């Protein structure tokens, strides 16, 4: 706001700072208006820049806040099968794993209940392991062997028993598994090479063994319980599956598995193993939900309400409903003796005491195959009542070949075992050829579904989200980046819109202020005309209007500074010297017209007498004064013809070639200032 009081020293108030003038150096009103308008323009630019910066920072803060609230959900891992069907107690689909450093590839069967990975040592193909005679293709037929002496990352833990066979506790102890293995900790990876679905983990428990029975092929464990080594104190090693979840490599502590079937489709259907998800193209969905048992060694337990033989006639094969454990380590179905006797009658089977198996000769196999009977297992959460799901197995699922060294000559056998007690009731790998199993350890439940067989069906992998992601968006890591960008763009658009409204309101306020000020500014008085006749003939000032304004700023600032002493201040050669306010400046020629001539630094004039004074006008306009920064209380206002401050002493444009003459006018006289319990396997 500009105020003027006749007969008094006027005070000009411009956005928080004052320009004081005396009557003898009164500023023309058009100059004051120019000063005020320029100050307002640069203040608007300054405020807009500040607002833009604040908006940008706010958008960043909002996006960071959103990202912190949004957790990234990893995608499921679909473990690639080895594409081999192999084994001497059936033809089983295997998975390739890589053990040690450098990696050694071996093929193994997935074990739904093993806490560790078990592999065959090279000694497993020596006479000491197979006294009857080592097969010529032994290493390949056993899925390959792992030599820990060739691994630079192997940390040996010693030889231990597979379980506590004395107390019949631990992994497969109830089924009579008992042998020693060389335990160690090493690097373990899935698939044939590293990839999205083939992660590699360090410090995983690997147990190497030799004997061909009861396990001819090695195992890849899917169990959750850790292995505890007591040799050097309680040293615990989490399972591979649990480590994946701990490292946030999978979306939940879940897996889905089906054993595959070599007799299905045109060339067989491989096994499928998915961590953190399922493939809906591989099963028929149902609404039956099962609860995991508290016994981690036998946790996937279902109620078997009935077993029905379907052929030329229908026969019940289970006298009394039972609870059975589903697992993939053992290939057999273990049922009460009474049920096994009913199977013998329905299929014409004979128990072989020497091998403890139901062997089938070629004649029996051909006869049963021609009838193509089925066996239907009706499952439920309990042995009576409730929702049920049927899993139907064709005879081909039971027509399993057994080979040397289990038997001297290869033949078919029916994978049914006589259980000694209820702890042995098991639906093994044979059952999982036709059943699709999904287990969720975080929610404590699982599902069992009938497999479907569609040649060339595309996989439809779904994600099972952990309860820990309950407040997050149900997306995988592949979609998360796009989702974050969308959220950030939305937040930025909203905040940017608010900023635009605020800036428009600020501009309107300045415009209204300008309009109000225009009504108060005084027009030039007729008694003080601007003597244009003193200017050059082209009616243009020999210096720019900007120079005039800048010069007046300098004089006003000089008179306003209370600490400036009389006389000249020391300078570094680039300063502009100002006279104190109470000293009349030296005037040239017309001293009564109030016209002041400012000379270029290299212009010479000789004053011998008032009459002989001659003024030499430079041929080109004087160099404009560089922008100067004026302090507005706690903020900084910038004044100049360019956006931003120029470095002190740096000429602009055409003045760069004028050397020291330009530099003597290119520094502002005012300096700028800156603003301000699981169950565990113990070994």
C-alpha positions in Angstrom: 0.0 0.0 0.0 1.4 3.5 -0.9 0.6 6.4 1.3 1.7 10.0 0.9 1.2 13.0 3.2 1.8 16.5 1.9 4.3 18.5 3.8 5.7 15.4 5.6 8.3 12.9 4.7 6.3 10.2 2.9 6.8 6.5 3.8 6.3 3.9 1.2 5.2 0.5 2.5 5.9 -2.3 0.1 5.0 -5.9 1.3 6.6 -5.7 4.8 9.5 -3.4 4.2 9.7 0.5 4.1 11.4 2.8 1.7 12.0 6.1 3.5 12.5 9.2 1.5 13.0 12.9 2.3 11.3 15.8 0.7 14.4 16.6 -1.2 14.6 13.1 -2.8 10.8 12.5 -3.3 10.1 9.5 -5.6 7.8 10.1 -8.6 4.6 8.2 -8.1 5.0 6.3 -11.4 8.3 4.9 -10.2 6.8 3.9 -6.8 4.0 2.2 -8.6 6.5 0.4 -10.8 8.4 -0.7 -7.8 5.3 -2.0 -6.0 4.1 -3.8 -9.1 7.4 -5.5 -9.7 7.6 -6.5 -6.1 4.2 -8.0 -6.3 5.0 -9.9 -9.5 8.1 -11.5 -8.0 6.3 -12.2 -4.7 3.6 -14.0 -6.7 6.2 -16.0 -8.5 8.0 -16.8 -5.3 4.7 -17.9 -3.6 3.8 -20.1 -6.6 7.2 -21.7 -6.6 7.0 -22.3 -2.9 3.5 -23.7 -3.2 4.5 -26.0 -6.0 7.5 -27.3 -4.0 5.2 -27.9 -1.0 2.7 -29.8 -3.1 5.5 -32.0 -4.6 6.7 -32.8 -1.1 3.2 -33.5 0.1 2.6 -35.9 -2.8 5.8 -37.7 -2.0 4.9 -37.9 1.7 1.4 -39.2 0.8 2.8 -41.8 -1.6 5.4 -43.0 0.9 2.6 -43.2 3.6 0.4 -45.2 1.2 3.3 -47.5 0.3 4.0 -48.1 4.0 0.4 -49.0 4.6 0.3 -51.3 1.5 2.3 -54.5 1.9 3.7 -56.3 -1.1 2.2 -59.8 -1.5 4.5 -62.2 -3.3 3.2 -64.5 -6.0 2.8 -68.3 -5.5 5.7 -70.5 -6.5 4.8 -73.2 -9.0 7.7 -75.8 -8.7 8.5 -77.3 -12.1 8.4 -81.1 -12.2 11.4 -83.0 -13.5 9.2 -84.5 -16.3 10.3 -88.0 -15.2 8.3 -91.0 -14.0 10.5 -93.2 -12.0 10.9 -95.6 -9.1 11.1 -99.3 -8.3 7.8 -99.4 -6.2 5.8 -97.6 -8.8 6.2 -95.0 -11.6 6.2 -91.7 -9.7 6.5 -88.1 -11.0 9.6 -86.5 -9.4 11.0 -83.0 -8.9 14.5 -81.8 -9.6 16.5 -80.2 -6.7 20.0 -78.7 -6.6 22.1 -79.4 -3.6 25.5 -77.9 -2.5 28.0 -75.6 -4.1 28.6 -76.1 -7.0 25.0 -77.4 -7.3 24.5 -81.2 -7.8 21.1 -82.1 -9.4 19.1 -85.0 -8.0 15.5 -86.0 -8.6 13.2 -86.7 -5.6 9.6 -87.3 -4.6 7.7 -84.7 -2.7 7.1 -85.7 0.9 4.1 -83.9 2.5 5.3 -84.8 6.0 9.1 -84.8 6.0 10.9 -82.0 7.9 14.0 -82.3 5.8 15.3 -83.1 2.3 16.7 -86.6 1.9 19.1 -87.6 -0.9 21.0 -90.7 -2.0 24.8 -90.7 -1.5 27.2 -92.2 -4.0 27.7 -95.1 -1.6 24.0 -96.0 -2.2 25.1 -97.5 -5.4 27.8 -99.8 -4.0 27.6 -103.4 -3.1 27.5 -102.6 0.6 24.1 -100.9 0.1 22.6 -103.4 -2.4 24.1 -106.9 -1.5 21.9 -108.6 -4.1 23.8 -106.7 -6.8 24.0 -103.1 -7.9 21.9 -102.3 -11.0 24.0 -101.0 -13.9 22.0 -97.8 -14.0 21.8 -97.4 -10.2 22.7 -93.7 -10.0 20.2 -92.7 -12.6 17.4 -95.1 -11.3 17.8 -93.6 -7.8 17.3 -90.1 -9.2 21.0 -89.2 -9.1 23.3 -89.0 -6.1 24.8 -86.2 -3.9 28.4 -86.2 -2.9 28.8 -83.7 0.0 32.6 -84.0 -0.3 32.3 -82.0 -3.5 30.3 -79.2 -1.9 32.2 -76.2 -0.5 29.2 -75.1 1.5 28.4 -78.4 3.3 28.5 -78.2 7.1 28.4 -81.8 8.4 26.4 -82.5 11.6 27.0 -86.2 11.9 25.1 -89.5 11.5 21.7 -89.8 13.1 18.6 -92.0 13.0 15.7 -90.9 10.9 13.4 -91.0 13.9 13.1 -92.3 17.5 12.3 -95.8 16.5 12.6 -97.1 20.1 9.7 -94.9 21.2 8.1 -95.1 17.8 8.0 -91.3 17.5 8.9 -89.0 14.6 8.9 -89.1 10.9 7.3 -92.3 9.6 8.2 -94.1 12.8 4.7 -95.5 13.0 5.2 -97.2 9.6 8.4 -98.9 10.7 10.9 -96.6 8.8 14.3 -96.8 10.6 17.7 -96.2 9.1 20.7 -93.8 9.6 21.5 -90.8 7.6 24.4 -88.3 7.4 23.0 -85.0 8.3 24.4 -81.6 7.3 23.5 -78.1 6.4 23.9 -76.9 2.8 22.5 -74.8 0.0 19.3 -76.1 -1.5 17.5 -75.0 -4.7 14.5 -76.1 -6.7 14.3 -76.8 -10.4 17.2 -77.1 -12.8 18.3 -73.5 -12.5 17.5 -70.4 -10.5 14.3 -68.7 -11.5 11.0 -67.2 -10.3 9.6 -70.7 -9.5 13.0 -72.2 -8.6 14.3 -70.4 -5.5 17.6 -71.3 -3.7 18.0 -71.1 0.0 21.1 -71.4 2.2 21.7 -73.3 5.4 19.0 -76.0 4.7 19.0 -79.4 6.4 20.0 -82.2 3.9 20.3 -85.8 5.0 22.2 -88.3 2.8 21.6 -92.1 3.0 22.5 -95.3 1.2 20.0 -98.2 1.7 17.4 -98.8 -1.1 14.7 -99.8 1.3 12.2 -98.3 2.3 13.2 -95.3 0.2 14.7 -95.9 -3.2 14.3 -92.4 -4.3 15.1 -89.3 -2.2 12.5 -86.9 -0.7 11.9 -83.2 -0.8 10.3 -82.3 2.6 7.2 -80.1 2.8 7.0 -80.2 6.6 6.9 -77.1 8.8 8.8 -78.4 11.9 12.5 -77.5 12.2 15.3 -79.9 12.8 17.2 -79.4 16.1 20.8 -80.5 16.4 21.9 -81.2 19.9 25.5 -82.0 19.2 26.6 -78.4 19.6 23.7 -77.3 21.8 20.2 -76.6 20.5 20.9 -75.6 17.0 17.7 -75.2 15.1 17.3 -75.2 11.3 13.8 -74.2 9.8 12.4 -76.3 7.0 12.7 -75.2 3.4 9.0 -74.4 3.3 9.0 -72.4 6.5 12.1 -70.5 5.4 10.3 -69.4 2.2 7.5 -67.9 4.2 9.9 -66.3 6.7 11.7 -64.6 3.9 8.4 -63.4 2.4 9.0 -65.4 -0.8 5.5 -66.9 -0.8 2.1 -65.3 0.1 1.2 -67.7 2.8 2.3 -70.9 4.7 0.4 -73.1 2.3 1.1 -75.6 -0.4 -1.0 -77.6 -2.9 0.1 -81.0 -4.2 -1.0 -83.9 -6.3 1.3 -86.8 -7.1 0.5 -87.0 -10.8 -0.4 -90.1 -12.8 1.5 -91.8 -15.5 -1.6 -93.6 -16.7 -3.6 -90.4 -17.4 -3.9 -88.4 -20.6 -1.8 -89.2 -23.6 1.6 -89.2 -21.9 0.7 -89.1 -18.3 0.1 -86.1 -16.0 3.0 -84.8 -14.0 2.9 -84.0 -10.3 2.1 -80.5 -9.2 3.5 -78.6 -6.2 2.6 -75.0 -5.6 3.8 -72.9 -2.6 1.2 -70.2 -1.6 -1.5 -71.1 -4.0 -3.4 -73.7 -6.1 -4.3 -74.6 -9.7 -8.1 -74.7 -10.1 -7.6 -76.4 -13.5 -6.4 -79.6 -11.8 -9.3 -80.4 -9.4 -13.1 -80.3 -8.8 -13.9 -77.8 -6.0 -16.0 -78.8 -3.0 -17.2 -77.1 0.2 -15.7 -79.7 2.7 -13.1 -78.2 5.0 -10.8 -80.2 7.2 -8.9 -79.1 10.4 -5.3 -79.9 10.9 -4.5 -82.3 13.8 -2.3 -81.1 16.7 0.1 -84.0 16.1 2.5 -82.5 13.6 3.9 -85.9 12.6 0.3 -86.9 11.5 -1.6 -83.7 11.0 -3.5 -84.1 7.7 -6.1 -86.5 9.1 -9.5 -87.2 7.5 -12.5 -89.3 8.4 -13.0 -92.1 6.0 -16.7 -92.9 6.3 -16.7 -95.5 3.5 -14.8 -97.3 0.8 -16.9 -98.6 -2.1 -15.9 -101.1 -4.7 -17.6 -100.3 -8.0 -17.5 -102.9 -10.8 -20.0 -105.5 -12.0 -21.4 -105.1 -8.4 -21.0 -102.6 -5.6 -19.3 -103.7 -2.4 -18.3 -102.0 0.8 -14.6 -102.4 1.6 -14.6 -100.7 5.0 -16.5 -102.4 7.8 -16.1 -99.5 10.2 -15.3 -95.8 9.5 -11.8 -94.7 10.5 -9.5 -91.7 10.7 -6.6 -91.9 8.2 -3.5 -89.8 7.6 -2.9 -88.4 4.1 0.8 -88.3 3.1 3.0 -88.8 0.0 6.1 -90.3 1.5 4.9 -93.9 1.5 3.3 -95.2 -1.7 0.8 -97.5 0.0 -2.7 -97.3 1.4 -2.7 -98.7 5.0 -6.0 -100.0 6.2 -7.3 -102.3 9.0 -6.9 -106.0 8.3 -10.6 -106.5 8.0 -10.7 -104.0 5.1 -7.7 -105.6 3.5 -9.5 -109.0 3.5 -12.5 -107.4 1.7 -10.1 -105.9 -0.9 -8.7 -109.4 -1.4 -12.2 -110.8 -2.1 -13.2 -108.0 -4.4 -10.0 -108.0 -6.6 -8.9 -111.6 -6.1 -5.6 -110.5 -4.4 -3.1 -112.8 -2.6 -0.8 -111.6 0.2 2.9 -112.5 -0.4 4.6 -113.1 3.0 8.2 -112.9 1.6 7.7 -109.4 0.2 4.8 -108.3 2.5 3.0 -107.2 -0.6 -0.1 -108.0 -2.7 1.6 -109.3 -5.9 -0.3 -109.7 -9.1 0.7 -111.9 -12.0 0.0 -110.9 -15.5 -3.2 -113.0 -15.8 -4.7 -111.4 -12.7 -3.7 -107.9 -13.8 -5.2 -108.4 -17.3 -8.5 -109.8 -15.8 -9.0 -106.9 -13.4 -8.0 -104.3 -16.0 -10.7 -105.6 -18.4 -13.3 -105.1 -15.7 -12.0 -101.6 -15.0 -13.4 -101.4 -11.4 -13.1 -98.3 -9.3 -12.7 -97.6 -5.6 -14.4 -94.6 -4.0 -13.3 -93.1 -0.7 -15.9 -91.0 1.0 -14.2 -88.4 3.2 -15.4 -86.0 5.8 -14.2 -84.1 8.8 -15.5 -86.8 11.0 -16.4 -90.5 10.7 -20.1 -89.8 10.8 -22.3 -87.0 9.3 -21.3 -83.7 7.9 -20.4 -82.7 4.4 -18.5 -85.3 2.4 -16.3 -85.5 -0.7 -15.7 -88.5 -2.9 -12.3 -89.4 -4.3 -12.6 -92.1 -7.0 -9.5 -94.2 -8.0 -9.6 -96.3 -11.1 -7.9 -99.7 -11.1 -5.0 -98.2 -13.0 -4.1 -96.2 -9.9 -3.6 -99.5 -8.1 -1.8 -101.3 -10.9 1.7 -100.5 -9.7 4.9 -102.1 -10.9 7.6 -103.2 -8.5 11.1 -103.9 -9.7 14.5 -105.0 -8.6 15.9 -104.9 -5.9 12.5 -105.1 -4.2 11.8 -108.3 -6.1 13.9 -110.4 -8.3 11.7 -110.0 -11.4 9.6 -107.0 -12.2 5.9 -107.5 -11.7 2.7 -105.7 -10.7 1.5 -105.3 -7.2 -1.5 -103.8 -5.4 -0.3 -101.0 -3.1 -2.3 -102.0 -0.1 -0.8 -102.6 3.3 -2.2 -104.3 6.4 -2.1 -101.9 9.3 -1.2 -103.2 12.7 -3.1 -100.4 14.6 -4.9 -97.1 14.1 -1.6 -95.1 14.1 -0.8 -96.8 10.7 -4.0 -95.9 8.9 -2.6 -94.0 5.9 -3.7 -92.8 2.5 -0.4 -92.7 0.7 1.0 -91.6 -2.6 -1.2 -93.9 -4.6 -4.3 -92.1 -3.2 -2.8 -88.7 -4.2 -2.6 -89.7 -7.8 -6.3 -88.9 -8.0 -6.6 -86.4 -5.1 -5.6 -82.8 -5.0 -4.4 -81.7 -1.5 -4.2 -78.0 -0.3 -2.9 -77.3 3.2 -3.0 -74.0 5.0 -0.9 -74.1 8.1 -1.6 -70.5 9.1 -5.4 -71.1 9.3 -5.0 -74.7 10.4 -7.1 -76.3 7.7 -6.9 -78.2 4.4 -9.0 -79.4 1.6 -9.1 -82.6 -0.5 -10.5 -82.6 -4.0 -11.0 -84.9 -6.9 -8.4 -84.4 -9.7 -9.6 -83.5 -13.2 -7.9 -84.6 -16.4 -8.1 -82.2 -19.3 -5.6 -82.6 -22.1 -3.9 -79.3 -22.8 -5.8 -77.4 -20.1 -4.1 -74.1 -19.2 -3.1 -73.6 -15.6 -5.3 -71.3 -13.5 -3.1 -70.6 -10.5 -4.8 -68.8 -7.6 -3.1 -67.1 -4.6 -3.8 -68.0 -1.0 -3.2 -64.9 1.0 -1.8 -65.1 4.6 -4.1 -63.7 7.4 -1.2 -61.3 8.1 -2.2 -59.5 4.8 -5.8 -59.0 6.0 -5.5 -55.2 5.6 -3.7 -55.2 2.3 -4.8 -55.3 -1.3 -5.2 -58.8 -2.6 -2.6 -58.5 -5.3 0.7 -60.2 -6.2 4.1 -58.6 -6.5 3.6 -58.4 -10.3 0.7 -56.0 -9.9 1.8 -54.2 -6.9 4.1 -51.6 -8.7 1.2 -50.6 -11.0 -1.2 -50.3 -8.1 1.2 -48.1 -6.2 1.7 -45.8 -9.2 -2.1 -45.5 -9.6 -2.5 -44.6 -5.9 0.4 -42.1 -6.2 -1.1 -40.5 -9.3 -4.5 -40.2 -7.6 -3.0 -38.6 -4.6 -1.0 -36.3 -6.7 -3.9 -35.3 -8.8 -6.0 -34.5 -5.7 -3.4 -32.5 -4.0 -2.4 -30.8 -7.2 -6.0 -29.7 -7.7 -6.1 -28.2 -4.3 -2.9 -26.4 -5.0 -4.2 -24.9 -8.3 -7.3 -23.6 -6.4 -5.1 -22.1 -3.7 -2.8 -20.4 -6.3 -5.8 -19.1 -8.2 -7.2 -17.6 -5.0 -3.8 -16.1 -4.3 -3.7 -14.6 -7.8 -7.2 -13.1 -7.4 -6.2 -11.6 -4.0 -3.2 -9.9 -5.6 -5.3 -8.7 -8.5 -7.8 -7.2 -6.1 -5.0 -5.6 -4.2 -3.5 -4.1 -7.3 -6.9 -2.7 -8.3 -7.3 -1.1 -4.9 -3.8 0.3 -5.0 -4.5 1.8 -8.4 -7.2 3.9 -6.9 -4.9 5.3 -4.2 -1.7 5.9 -6.3 -1.3 9.6 -7.2 -0.8 10.6 -10.8 2.2 12.7 -11.6 1.6 16.4 -10.6 1.4 18.9 -13.5 3.8 21.0 -11.6 6.4 18.3 -11.9 6.5 17.4 -15.6 9.0 14.9 -16.9 11.4 17.0 -19.0 11.7 14.7 -22.1 13.6 17.4 -23.9 16.6 16.5 -21.9 16.6 13.0 -23.4 18.3 12.1 -26.7 16.6 13.0 -29.9 15.1 9.5 -30.4 12.9 10.2 -27.3 14.3 7.1 -25.6 16.2 7.2 -22.3 19.9 6.4 -22.6 19.4 3.8 -19.9 16.5 1.4 -19.3 13.6 2.0 -17.1 14.8 -1.0 -15.1 18.1 0.8 -14.4 16.1 3.8 -13.1 14.1 1.6 -10.8 17.1 -0.3 -9.7 19.0 2.9 -9.0 16.1 4.3 -7.0 16.0 1.0 -5.0 19.7 1.5 -4.2 19.2 5.1 -3.0 16.2 4.2 -0.9 17.9 1.2 0.6 21.0 3.3 1.3 19.0 5.9 3.2 17.1 3.2 5.1 20.2 1.4 6.4 20.8 2.8 9.9 24.2 1.3 10.3 25.9 2.8 7.2 28.5 5.5 8.1 29.0 8.7 6.3 31.2 8.7 3.4 32.2 5.8 1.1 32.3 2.2 2.2 35.2 0.0 1.3 34.5 -2.3 -1.6 36.0 -5.1 -3.6 36.0 -3.2 -6.9 32.5 -4.3 -8.0 30.4 -2.4 -5.5 28.4 0.7 -6.2 29.1 3.6 -3.9 26.2 5.5 -2.4 26.2 8.8 -0.6 24.6 9.1 2.9 21.1 10.5 3.0 22.1 13.9 4.4 24.6 14.6 1.7 23.4 16.2 -1.5 24.5 14.4 -4.5 26.6 16.1 -7.1 24.3 17.4 -9.8 25.2 18.0 -13.4 23.7 20.7 -15.6 20.1 21.3 -14.8 19.9 21.1 -11.0 16.5 22.6 -10.7 14.6 20.2 -13.0 15.3 17.3 -10.7 16.8 15.2 -13.5 19.7 13.0 -12.5 22.3 11.7 -14.9 23.9 8.4 -14.1 27.2 7.9 -15.9 28.7 4.7 -17.3 31.8 3.6 -15.5 34.1 4.4 -18.5 32.5 7.8 -19.4 34.8 10.8 -18.8 33.6 14.4 -18.4 35.4 17.5 -17.6 33.9 20.2 -15.3 35.8 23.5 -15.5 32.9 25.7 -15.0 29.1 25.3 -15.0 29.0 26.9 -18.4 31.6 24.5 -19.9 30.3 21.3 -18.6 29.9 18.7 -21.3 28.2 15.4 -21.0 29.2 12.4 -23.1 26.3 10.0 -23.6 27.3 6.4 -24.2 26.4 4.9 -27.5 24.7 1.9 -26.0 22.4 1.7 -23.0 24.0 1.2 -19.6 24.2 -2.4 -18.3 21.1 -3.3 -16.2 21.6 -3.9 -12.6 21.4 -7.6 -11.6 18.4 -8.7 -9.6 18.7 -7.9 -5.9 17.1 -9.7 -3.0 15.3 -7.7 -0.3 14.6 -9.1 3.1 10.9 -9.2 4.0 10.8 -9.9 7.7 11.1 -13.7 7.8 10.8 -14.3 4.0 12.9 -13.3 1.1 11.6 -11.4 -1.9 13.4 -11.3 -5.2 13.5 -8.3 -7.5 14.9 -8.6 -11.1 14.1 -9.1 -14.7 15.0 -12.8 -14.8 13.6 -15.7 -12.8 15.9 -16.5 -9.9 19.1 -14.8 -8.8 22.1 -14.3 -11.0 25.5 -14.9 -9.5 27.2 -11.7 -8.3 29.5 -10.1 -10.8 28.2 -12.2 -13.8 27.2 -10.1 -16.8 24.1 -11.1 -18.8 23.4 -11.2 -22.5 25.2 -8.6 -24.6 27.0 -7.2 -21.6 29.3 -10.2 -21.3 31.7 -8.5 -23.8 32.0 -5.3 -21.9 34.4 -6.5 -19.2 34.9 -4.6 -16.1 32.5 -1.9 -17.2 29.6 -4.3 -17.0 30.8 -6.0 -13.9 30.9 -2.7 -12.0 27.1 -2.5 -12.4 26.2 -6.1 -12.1 26.3 -6.6 -8.3 23.5 -5.8 -6.0 24.3 -3.5 -3.1 22.2 -5.6 -0.8 23.3 -9.1 0.1 20.9 -12.1 -0.2 20.1 -14.1 2.9 18.8 -17.7 3.1 15.6 -18.9 4.7 15.4 -22.0 7.3 5.9 -73.4 18.7 6.1 -75.8 16.6 6.8 -79.5 17.3 10.5 -80.1 16.5 12.6 -83.1 15.2 15.4 -83.5 17.7 18.6 -85.2 16.5 
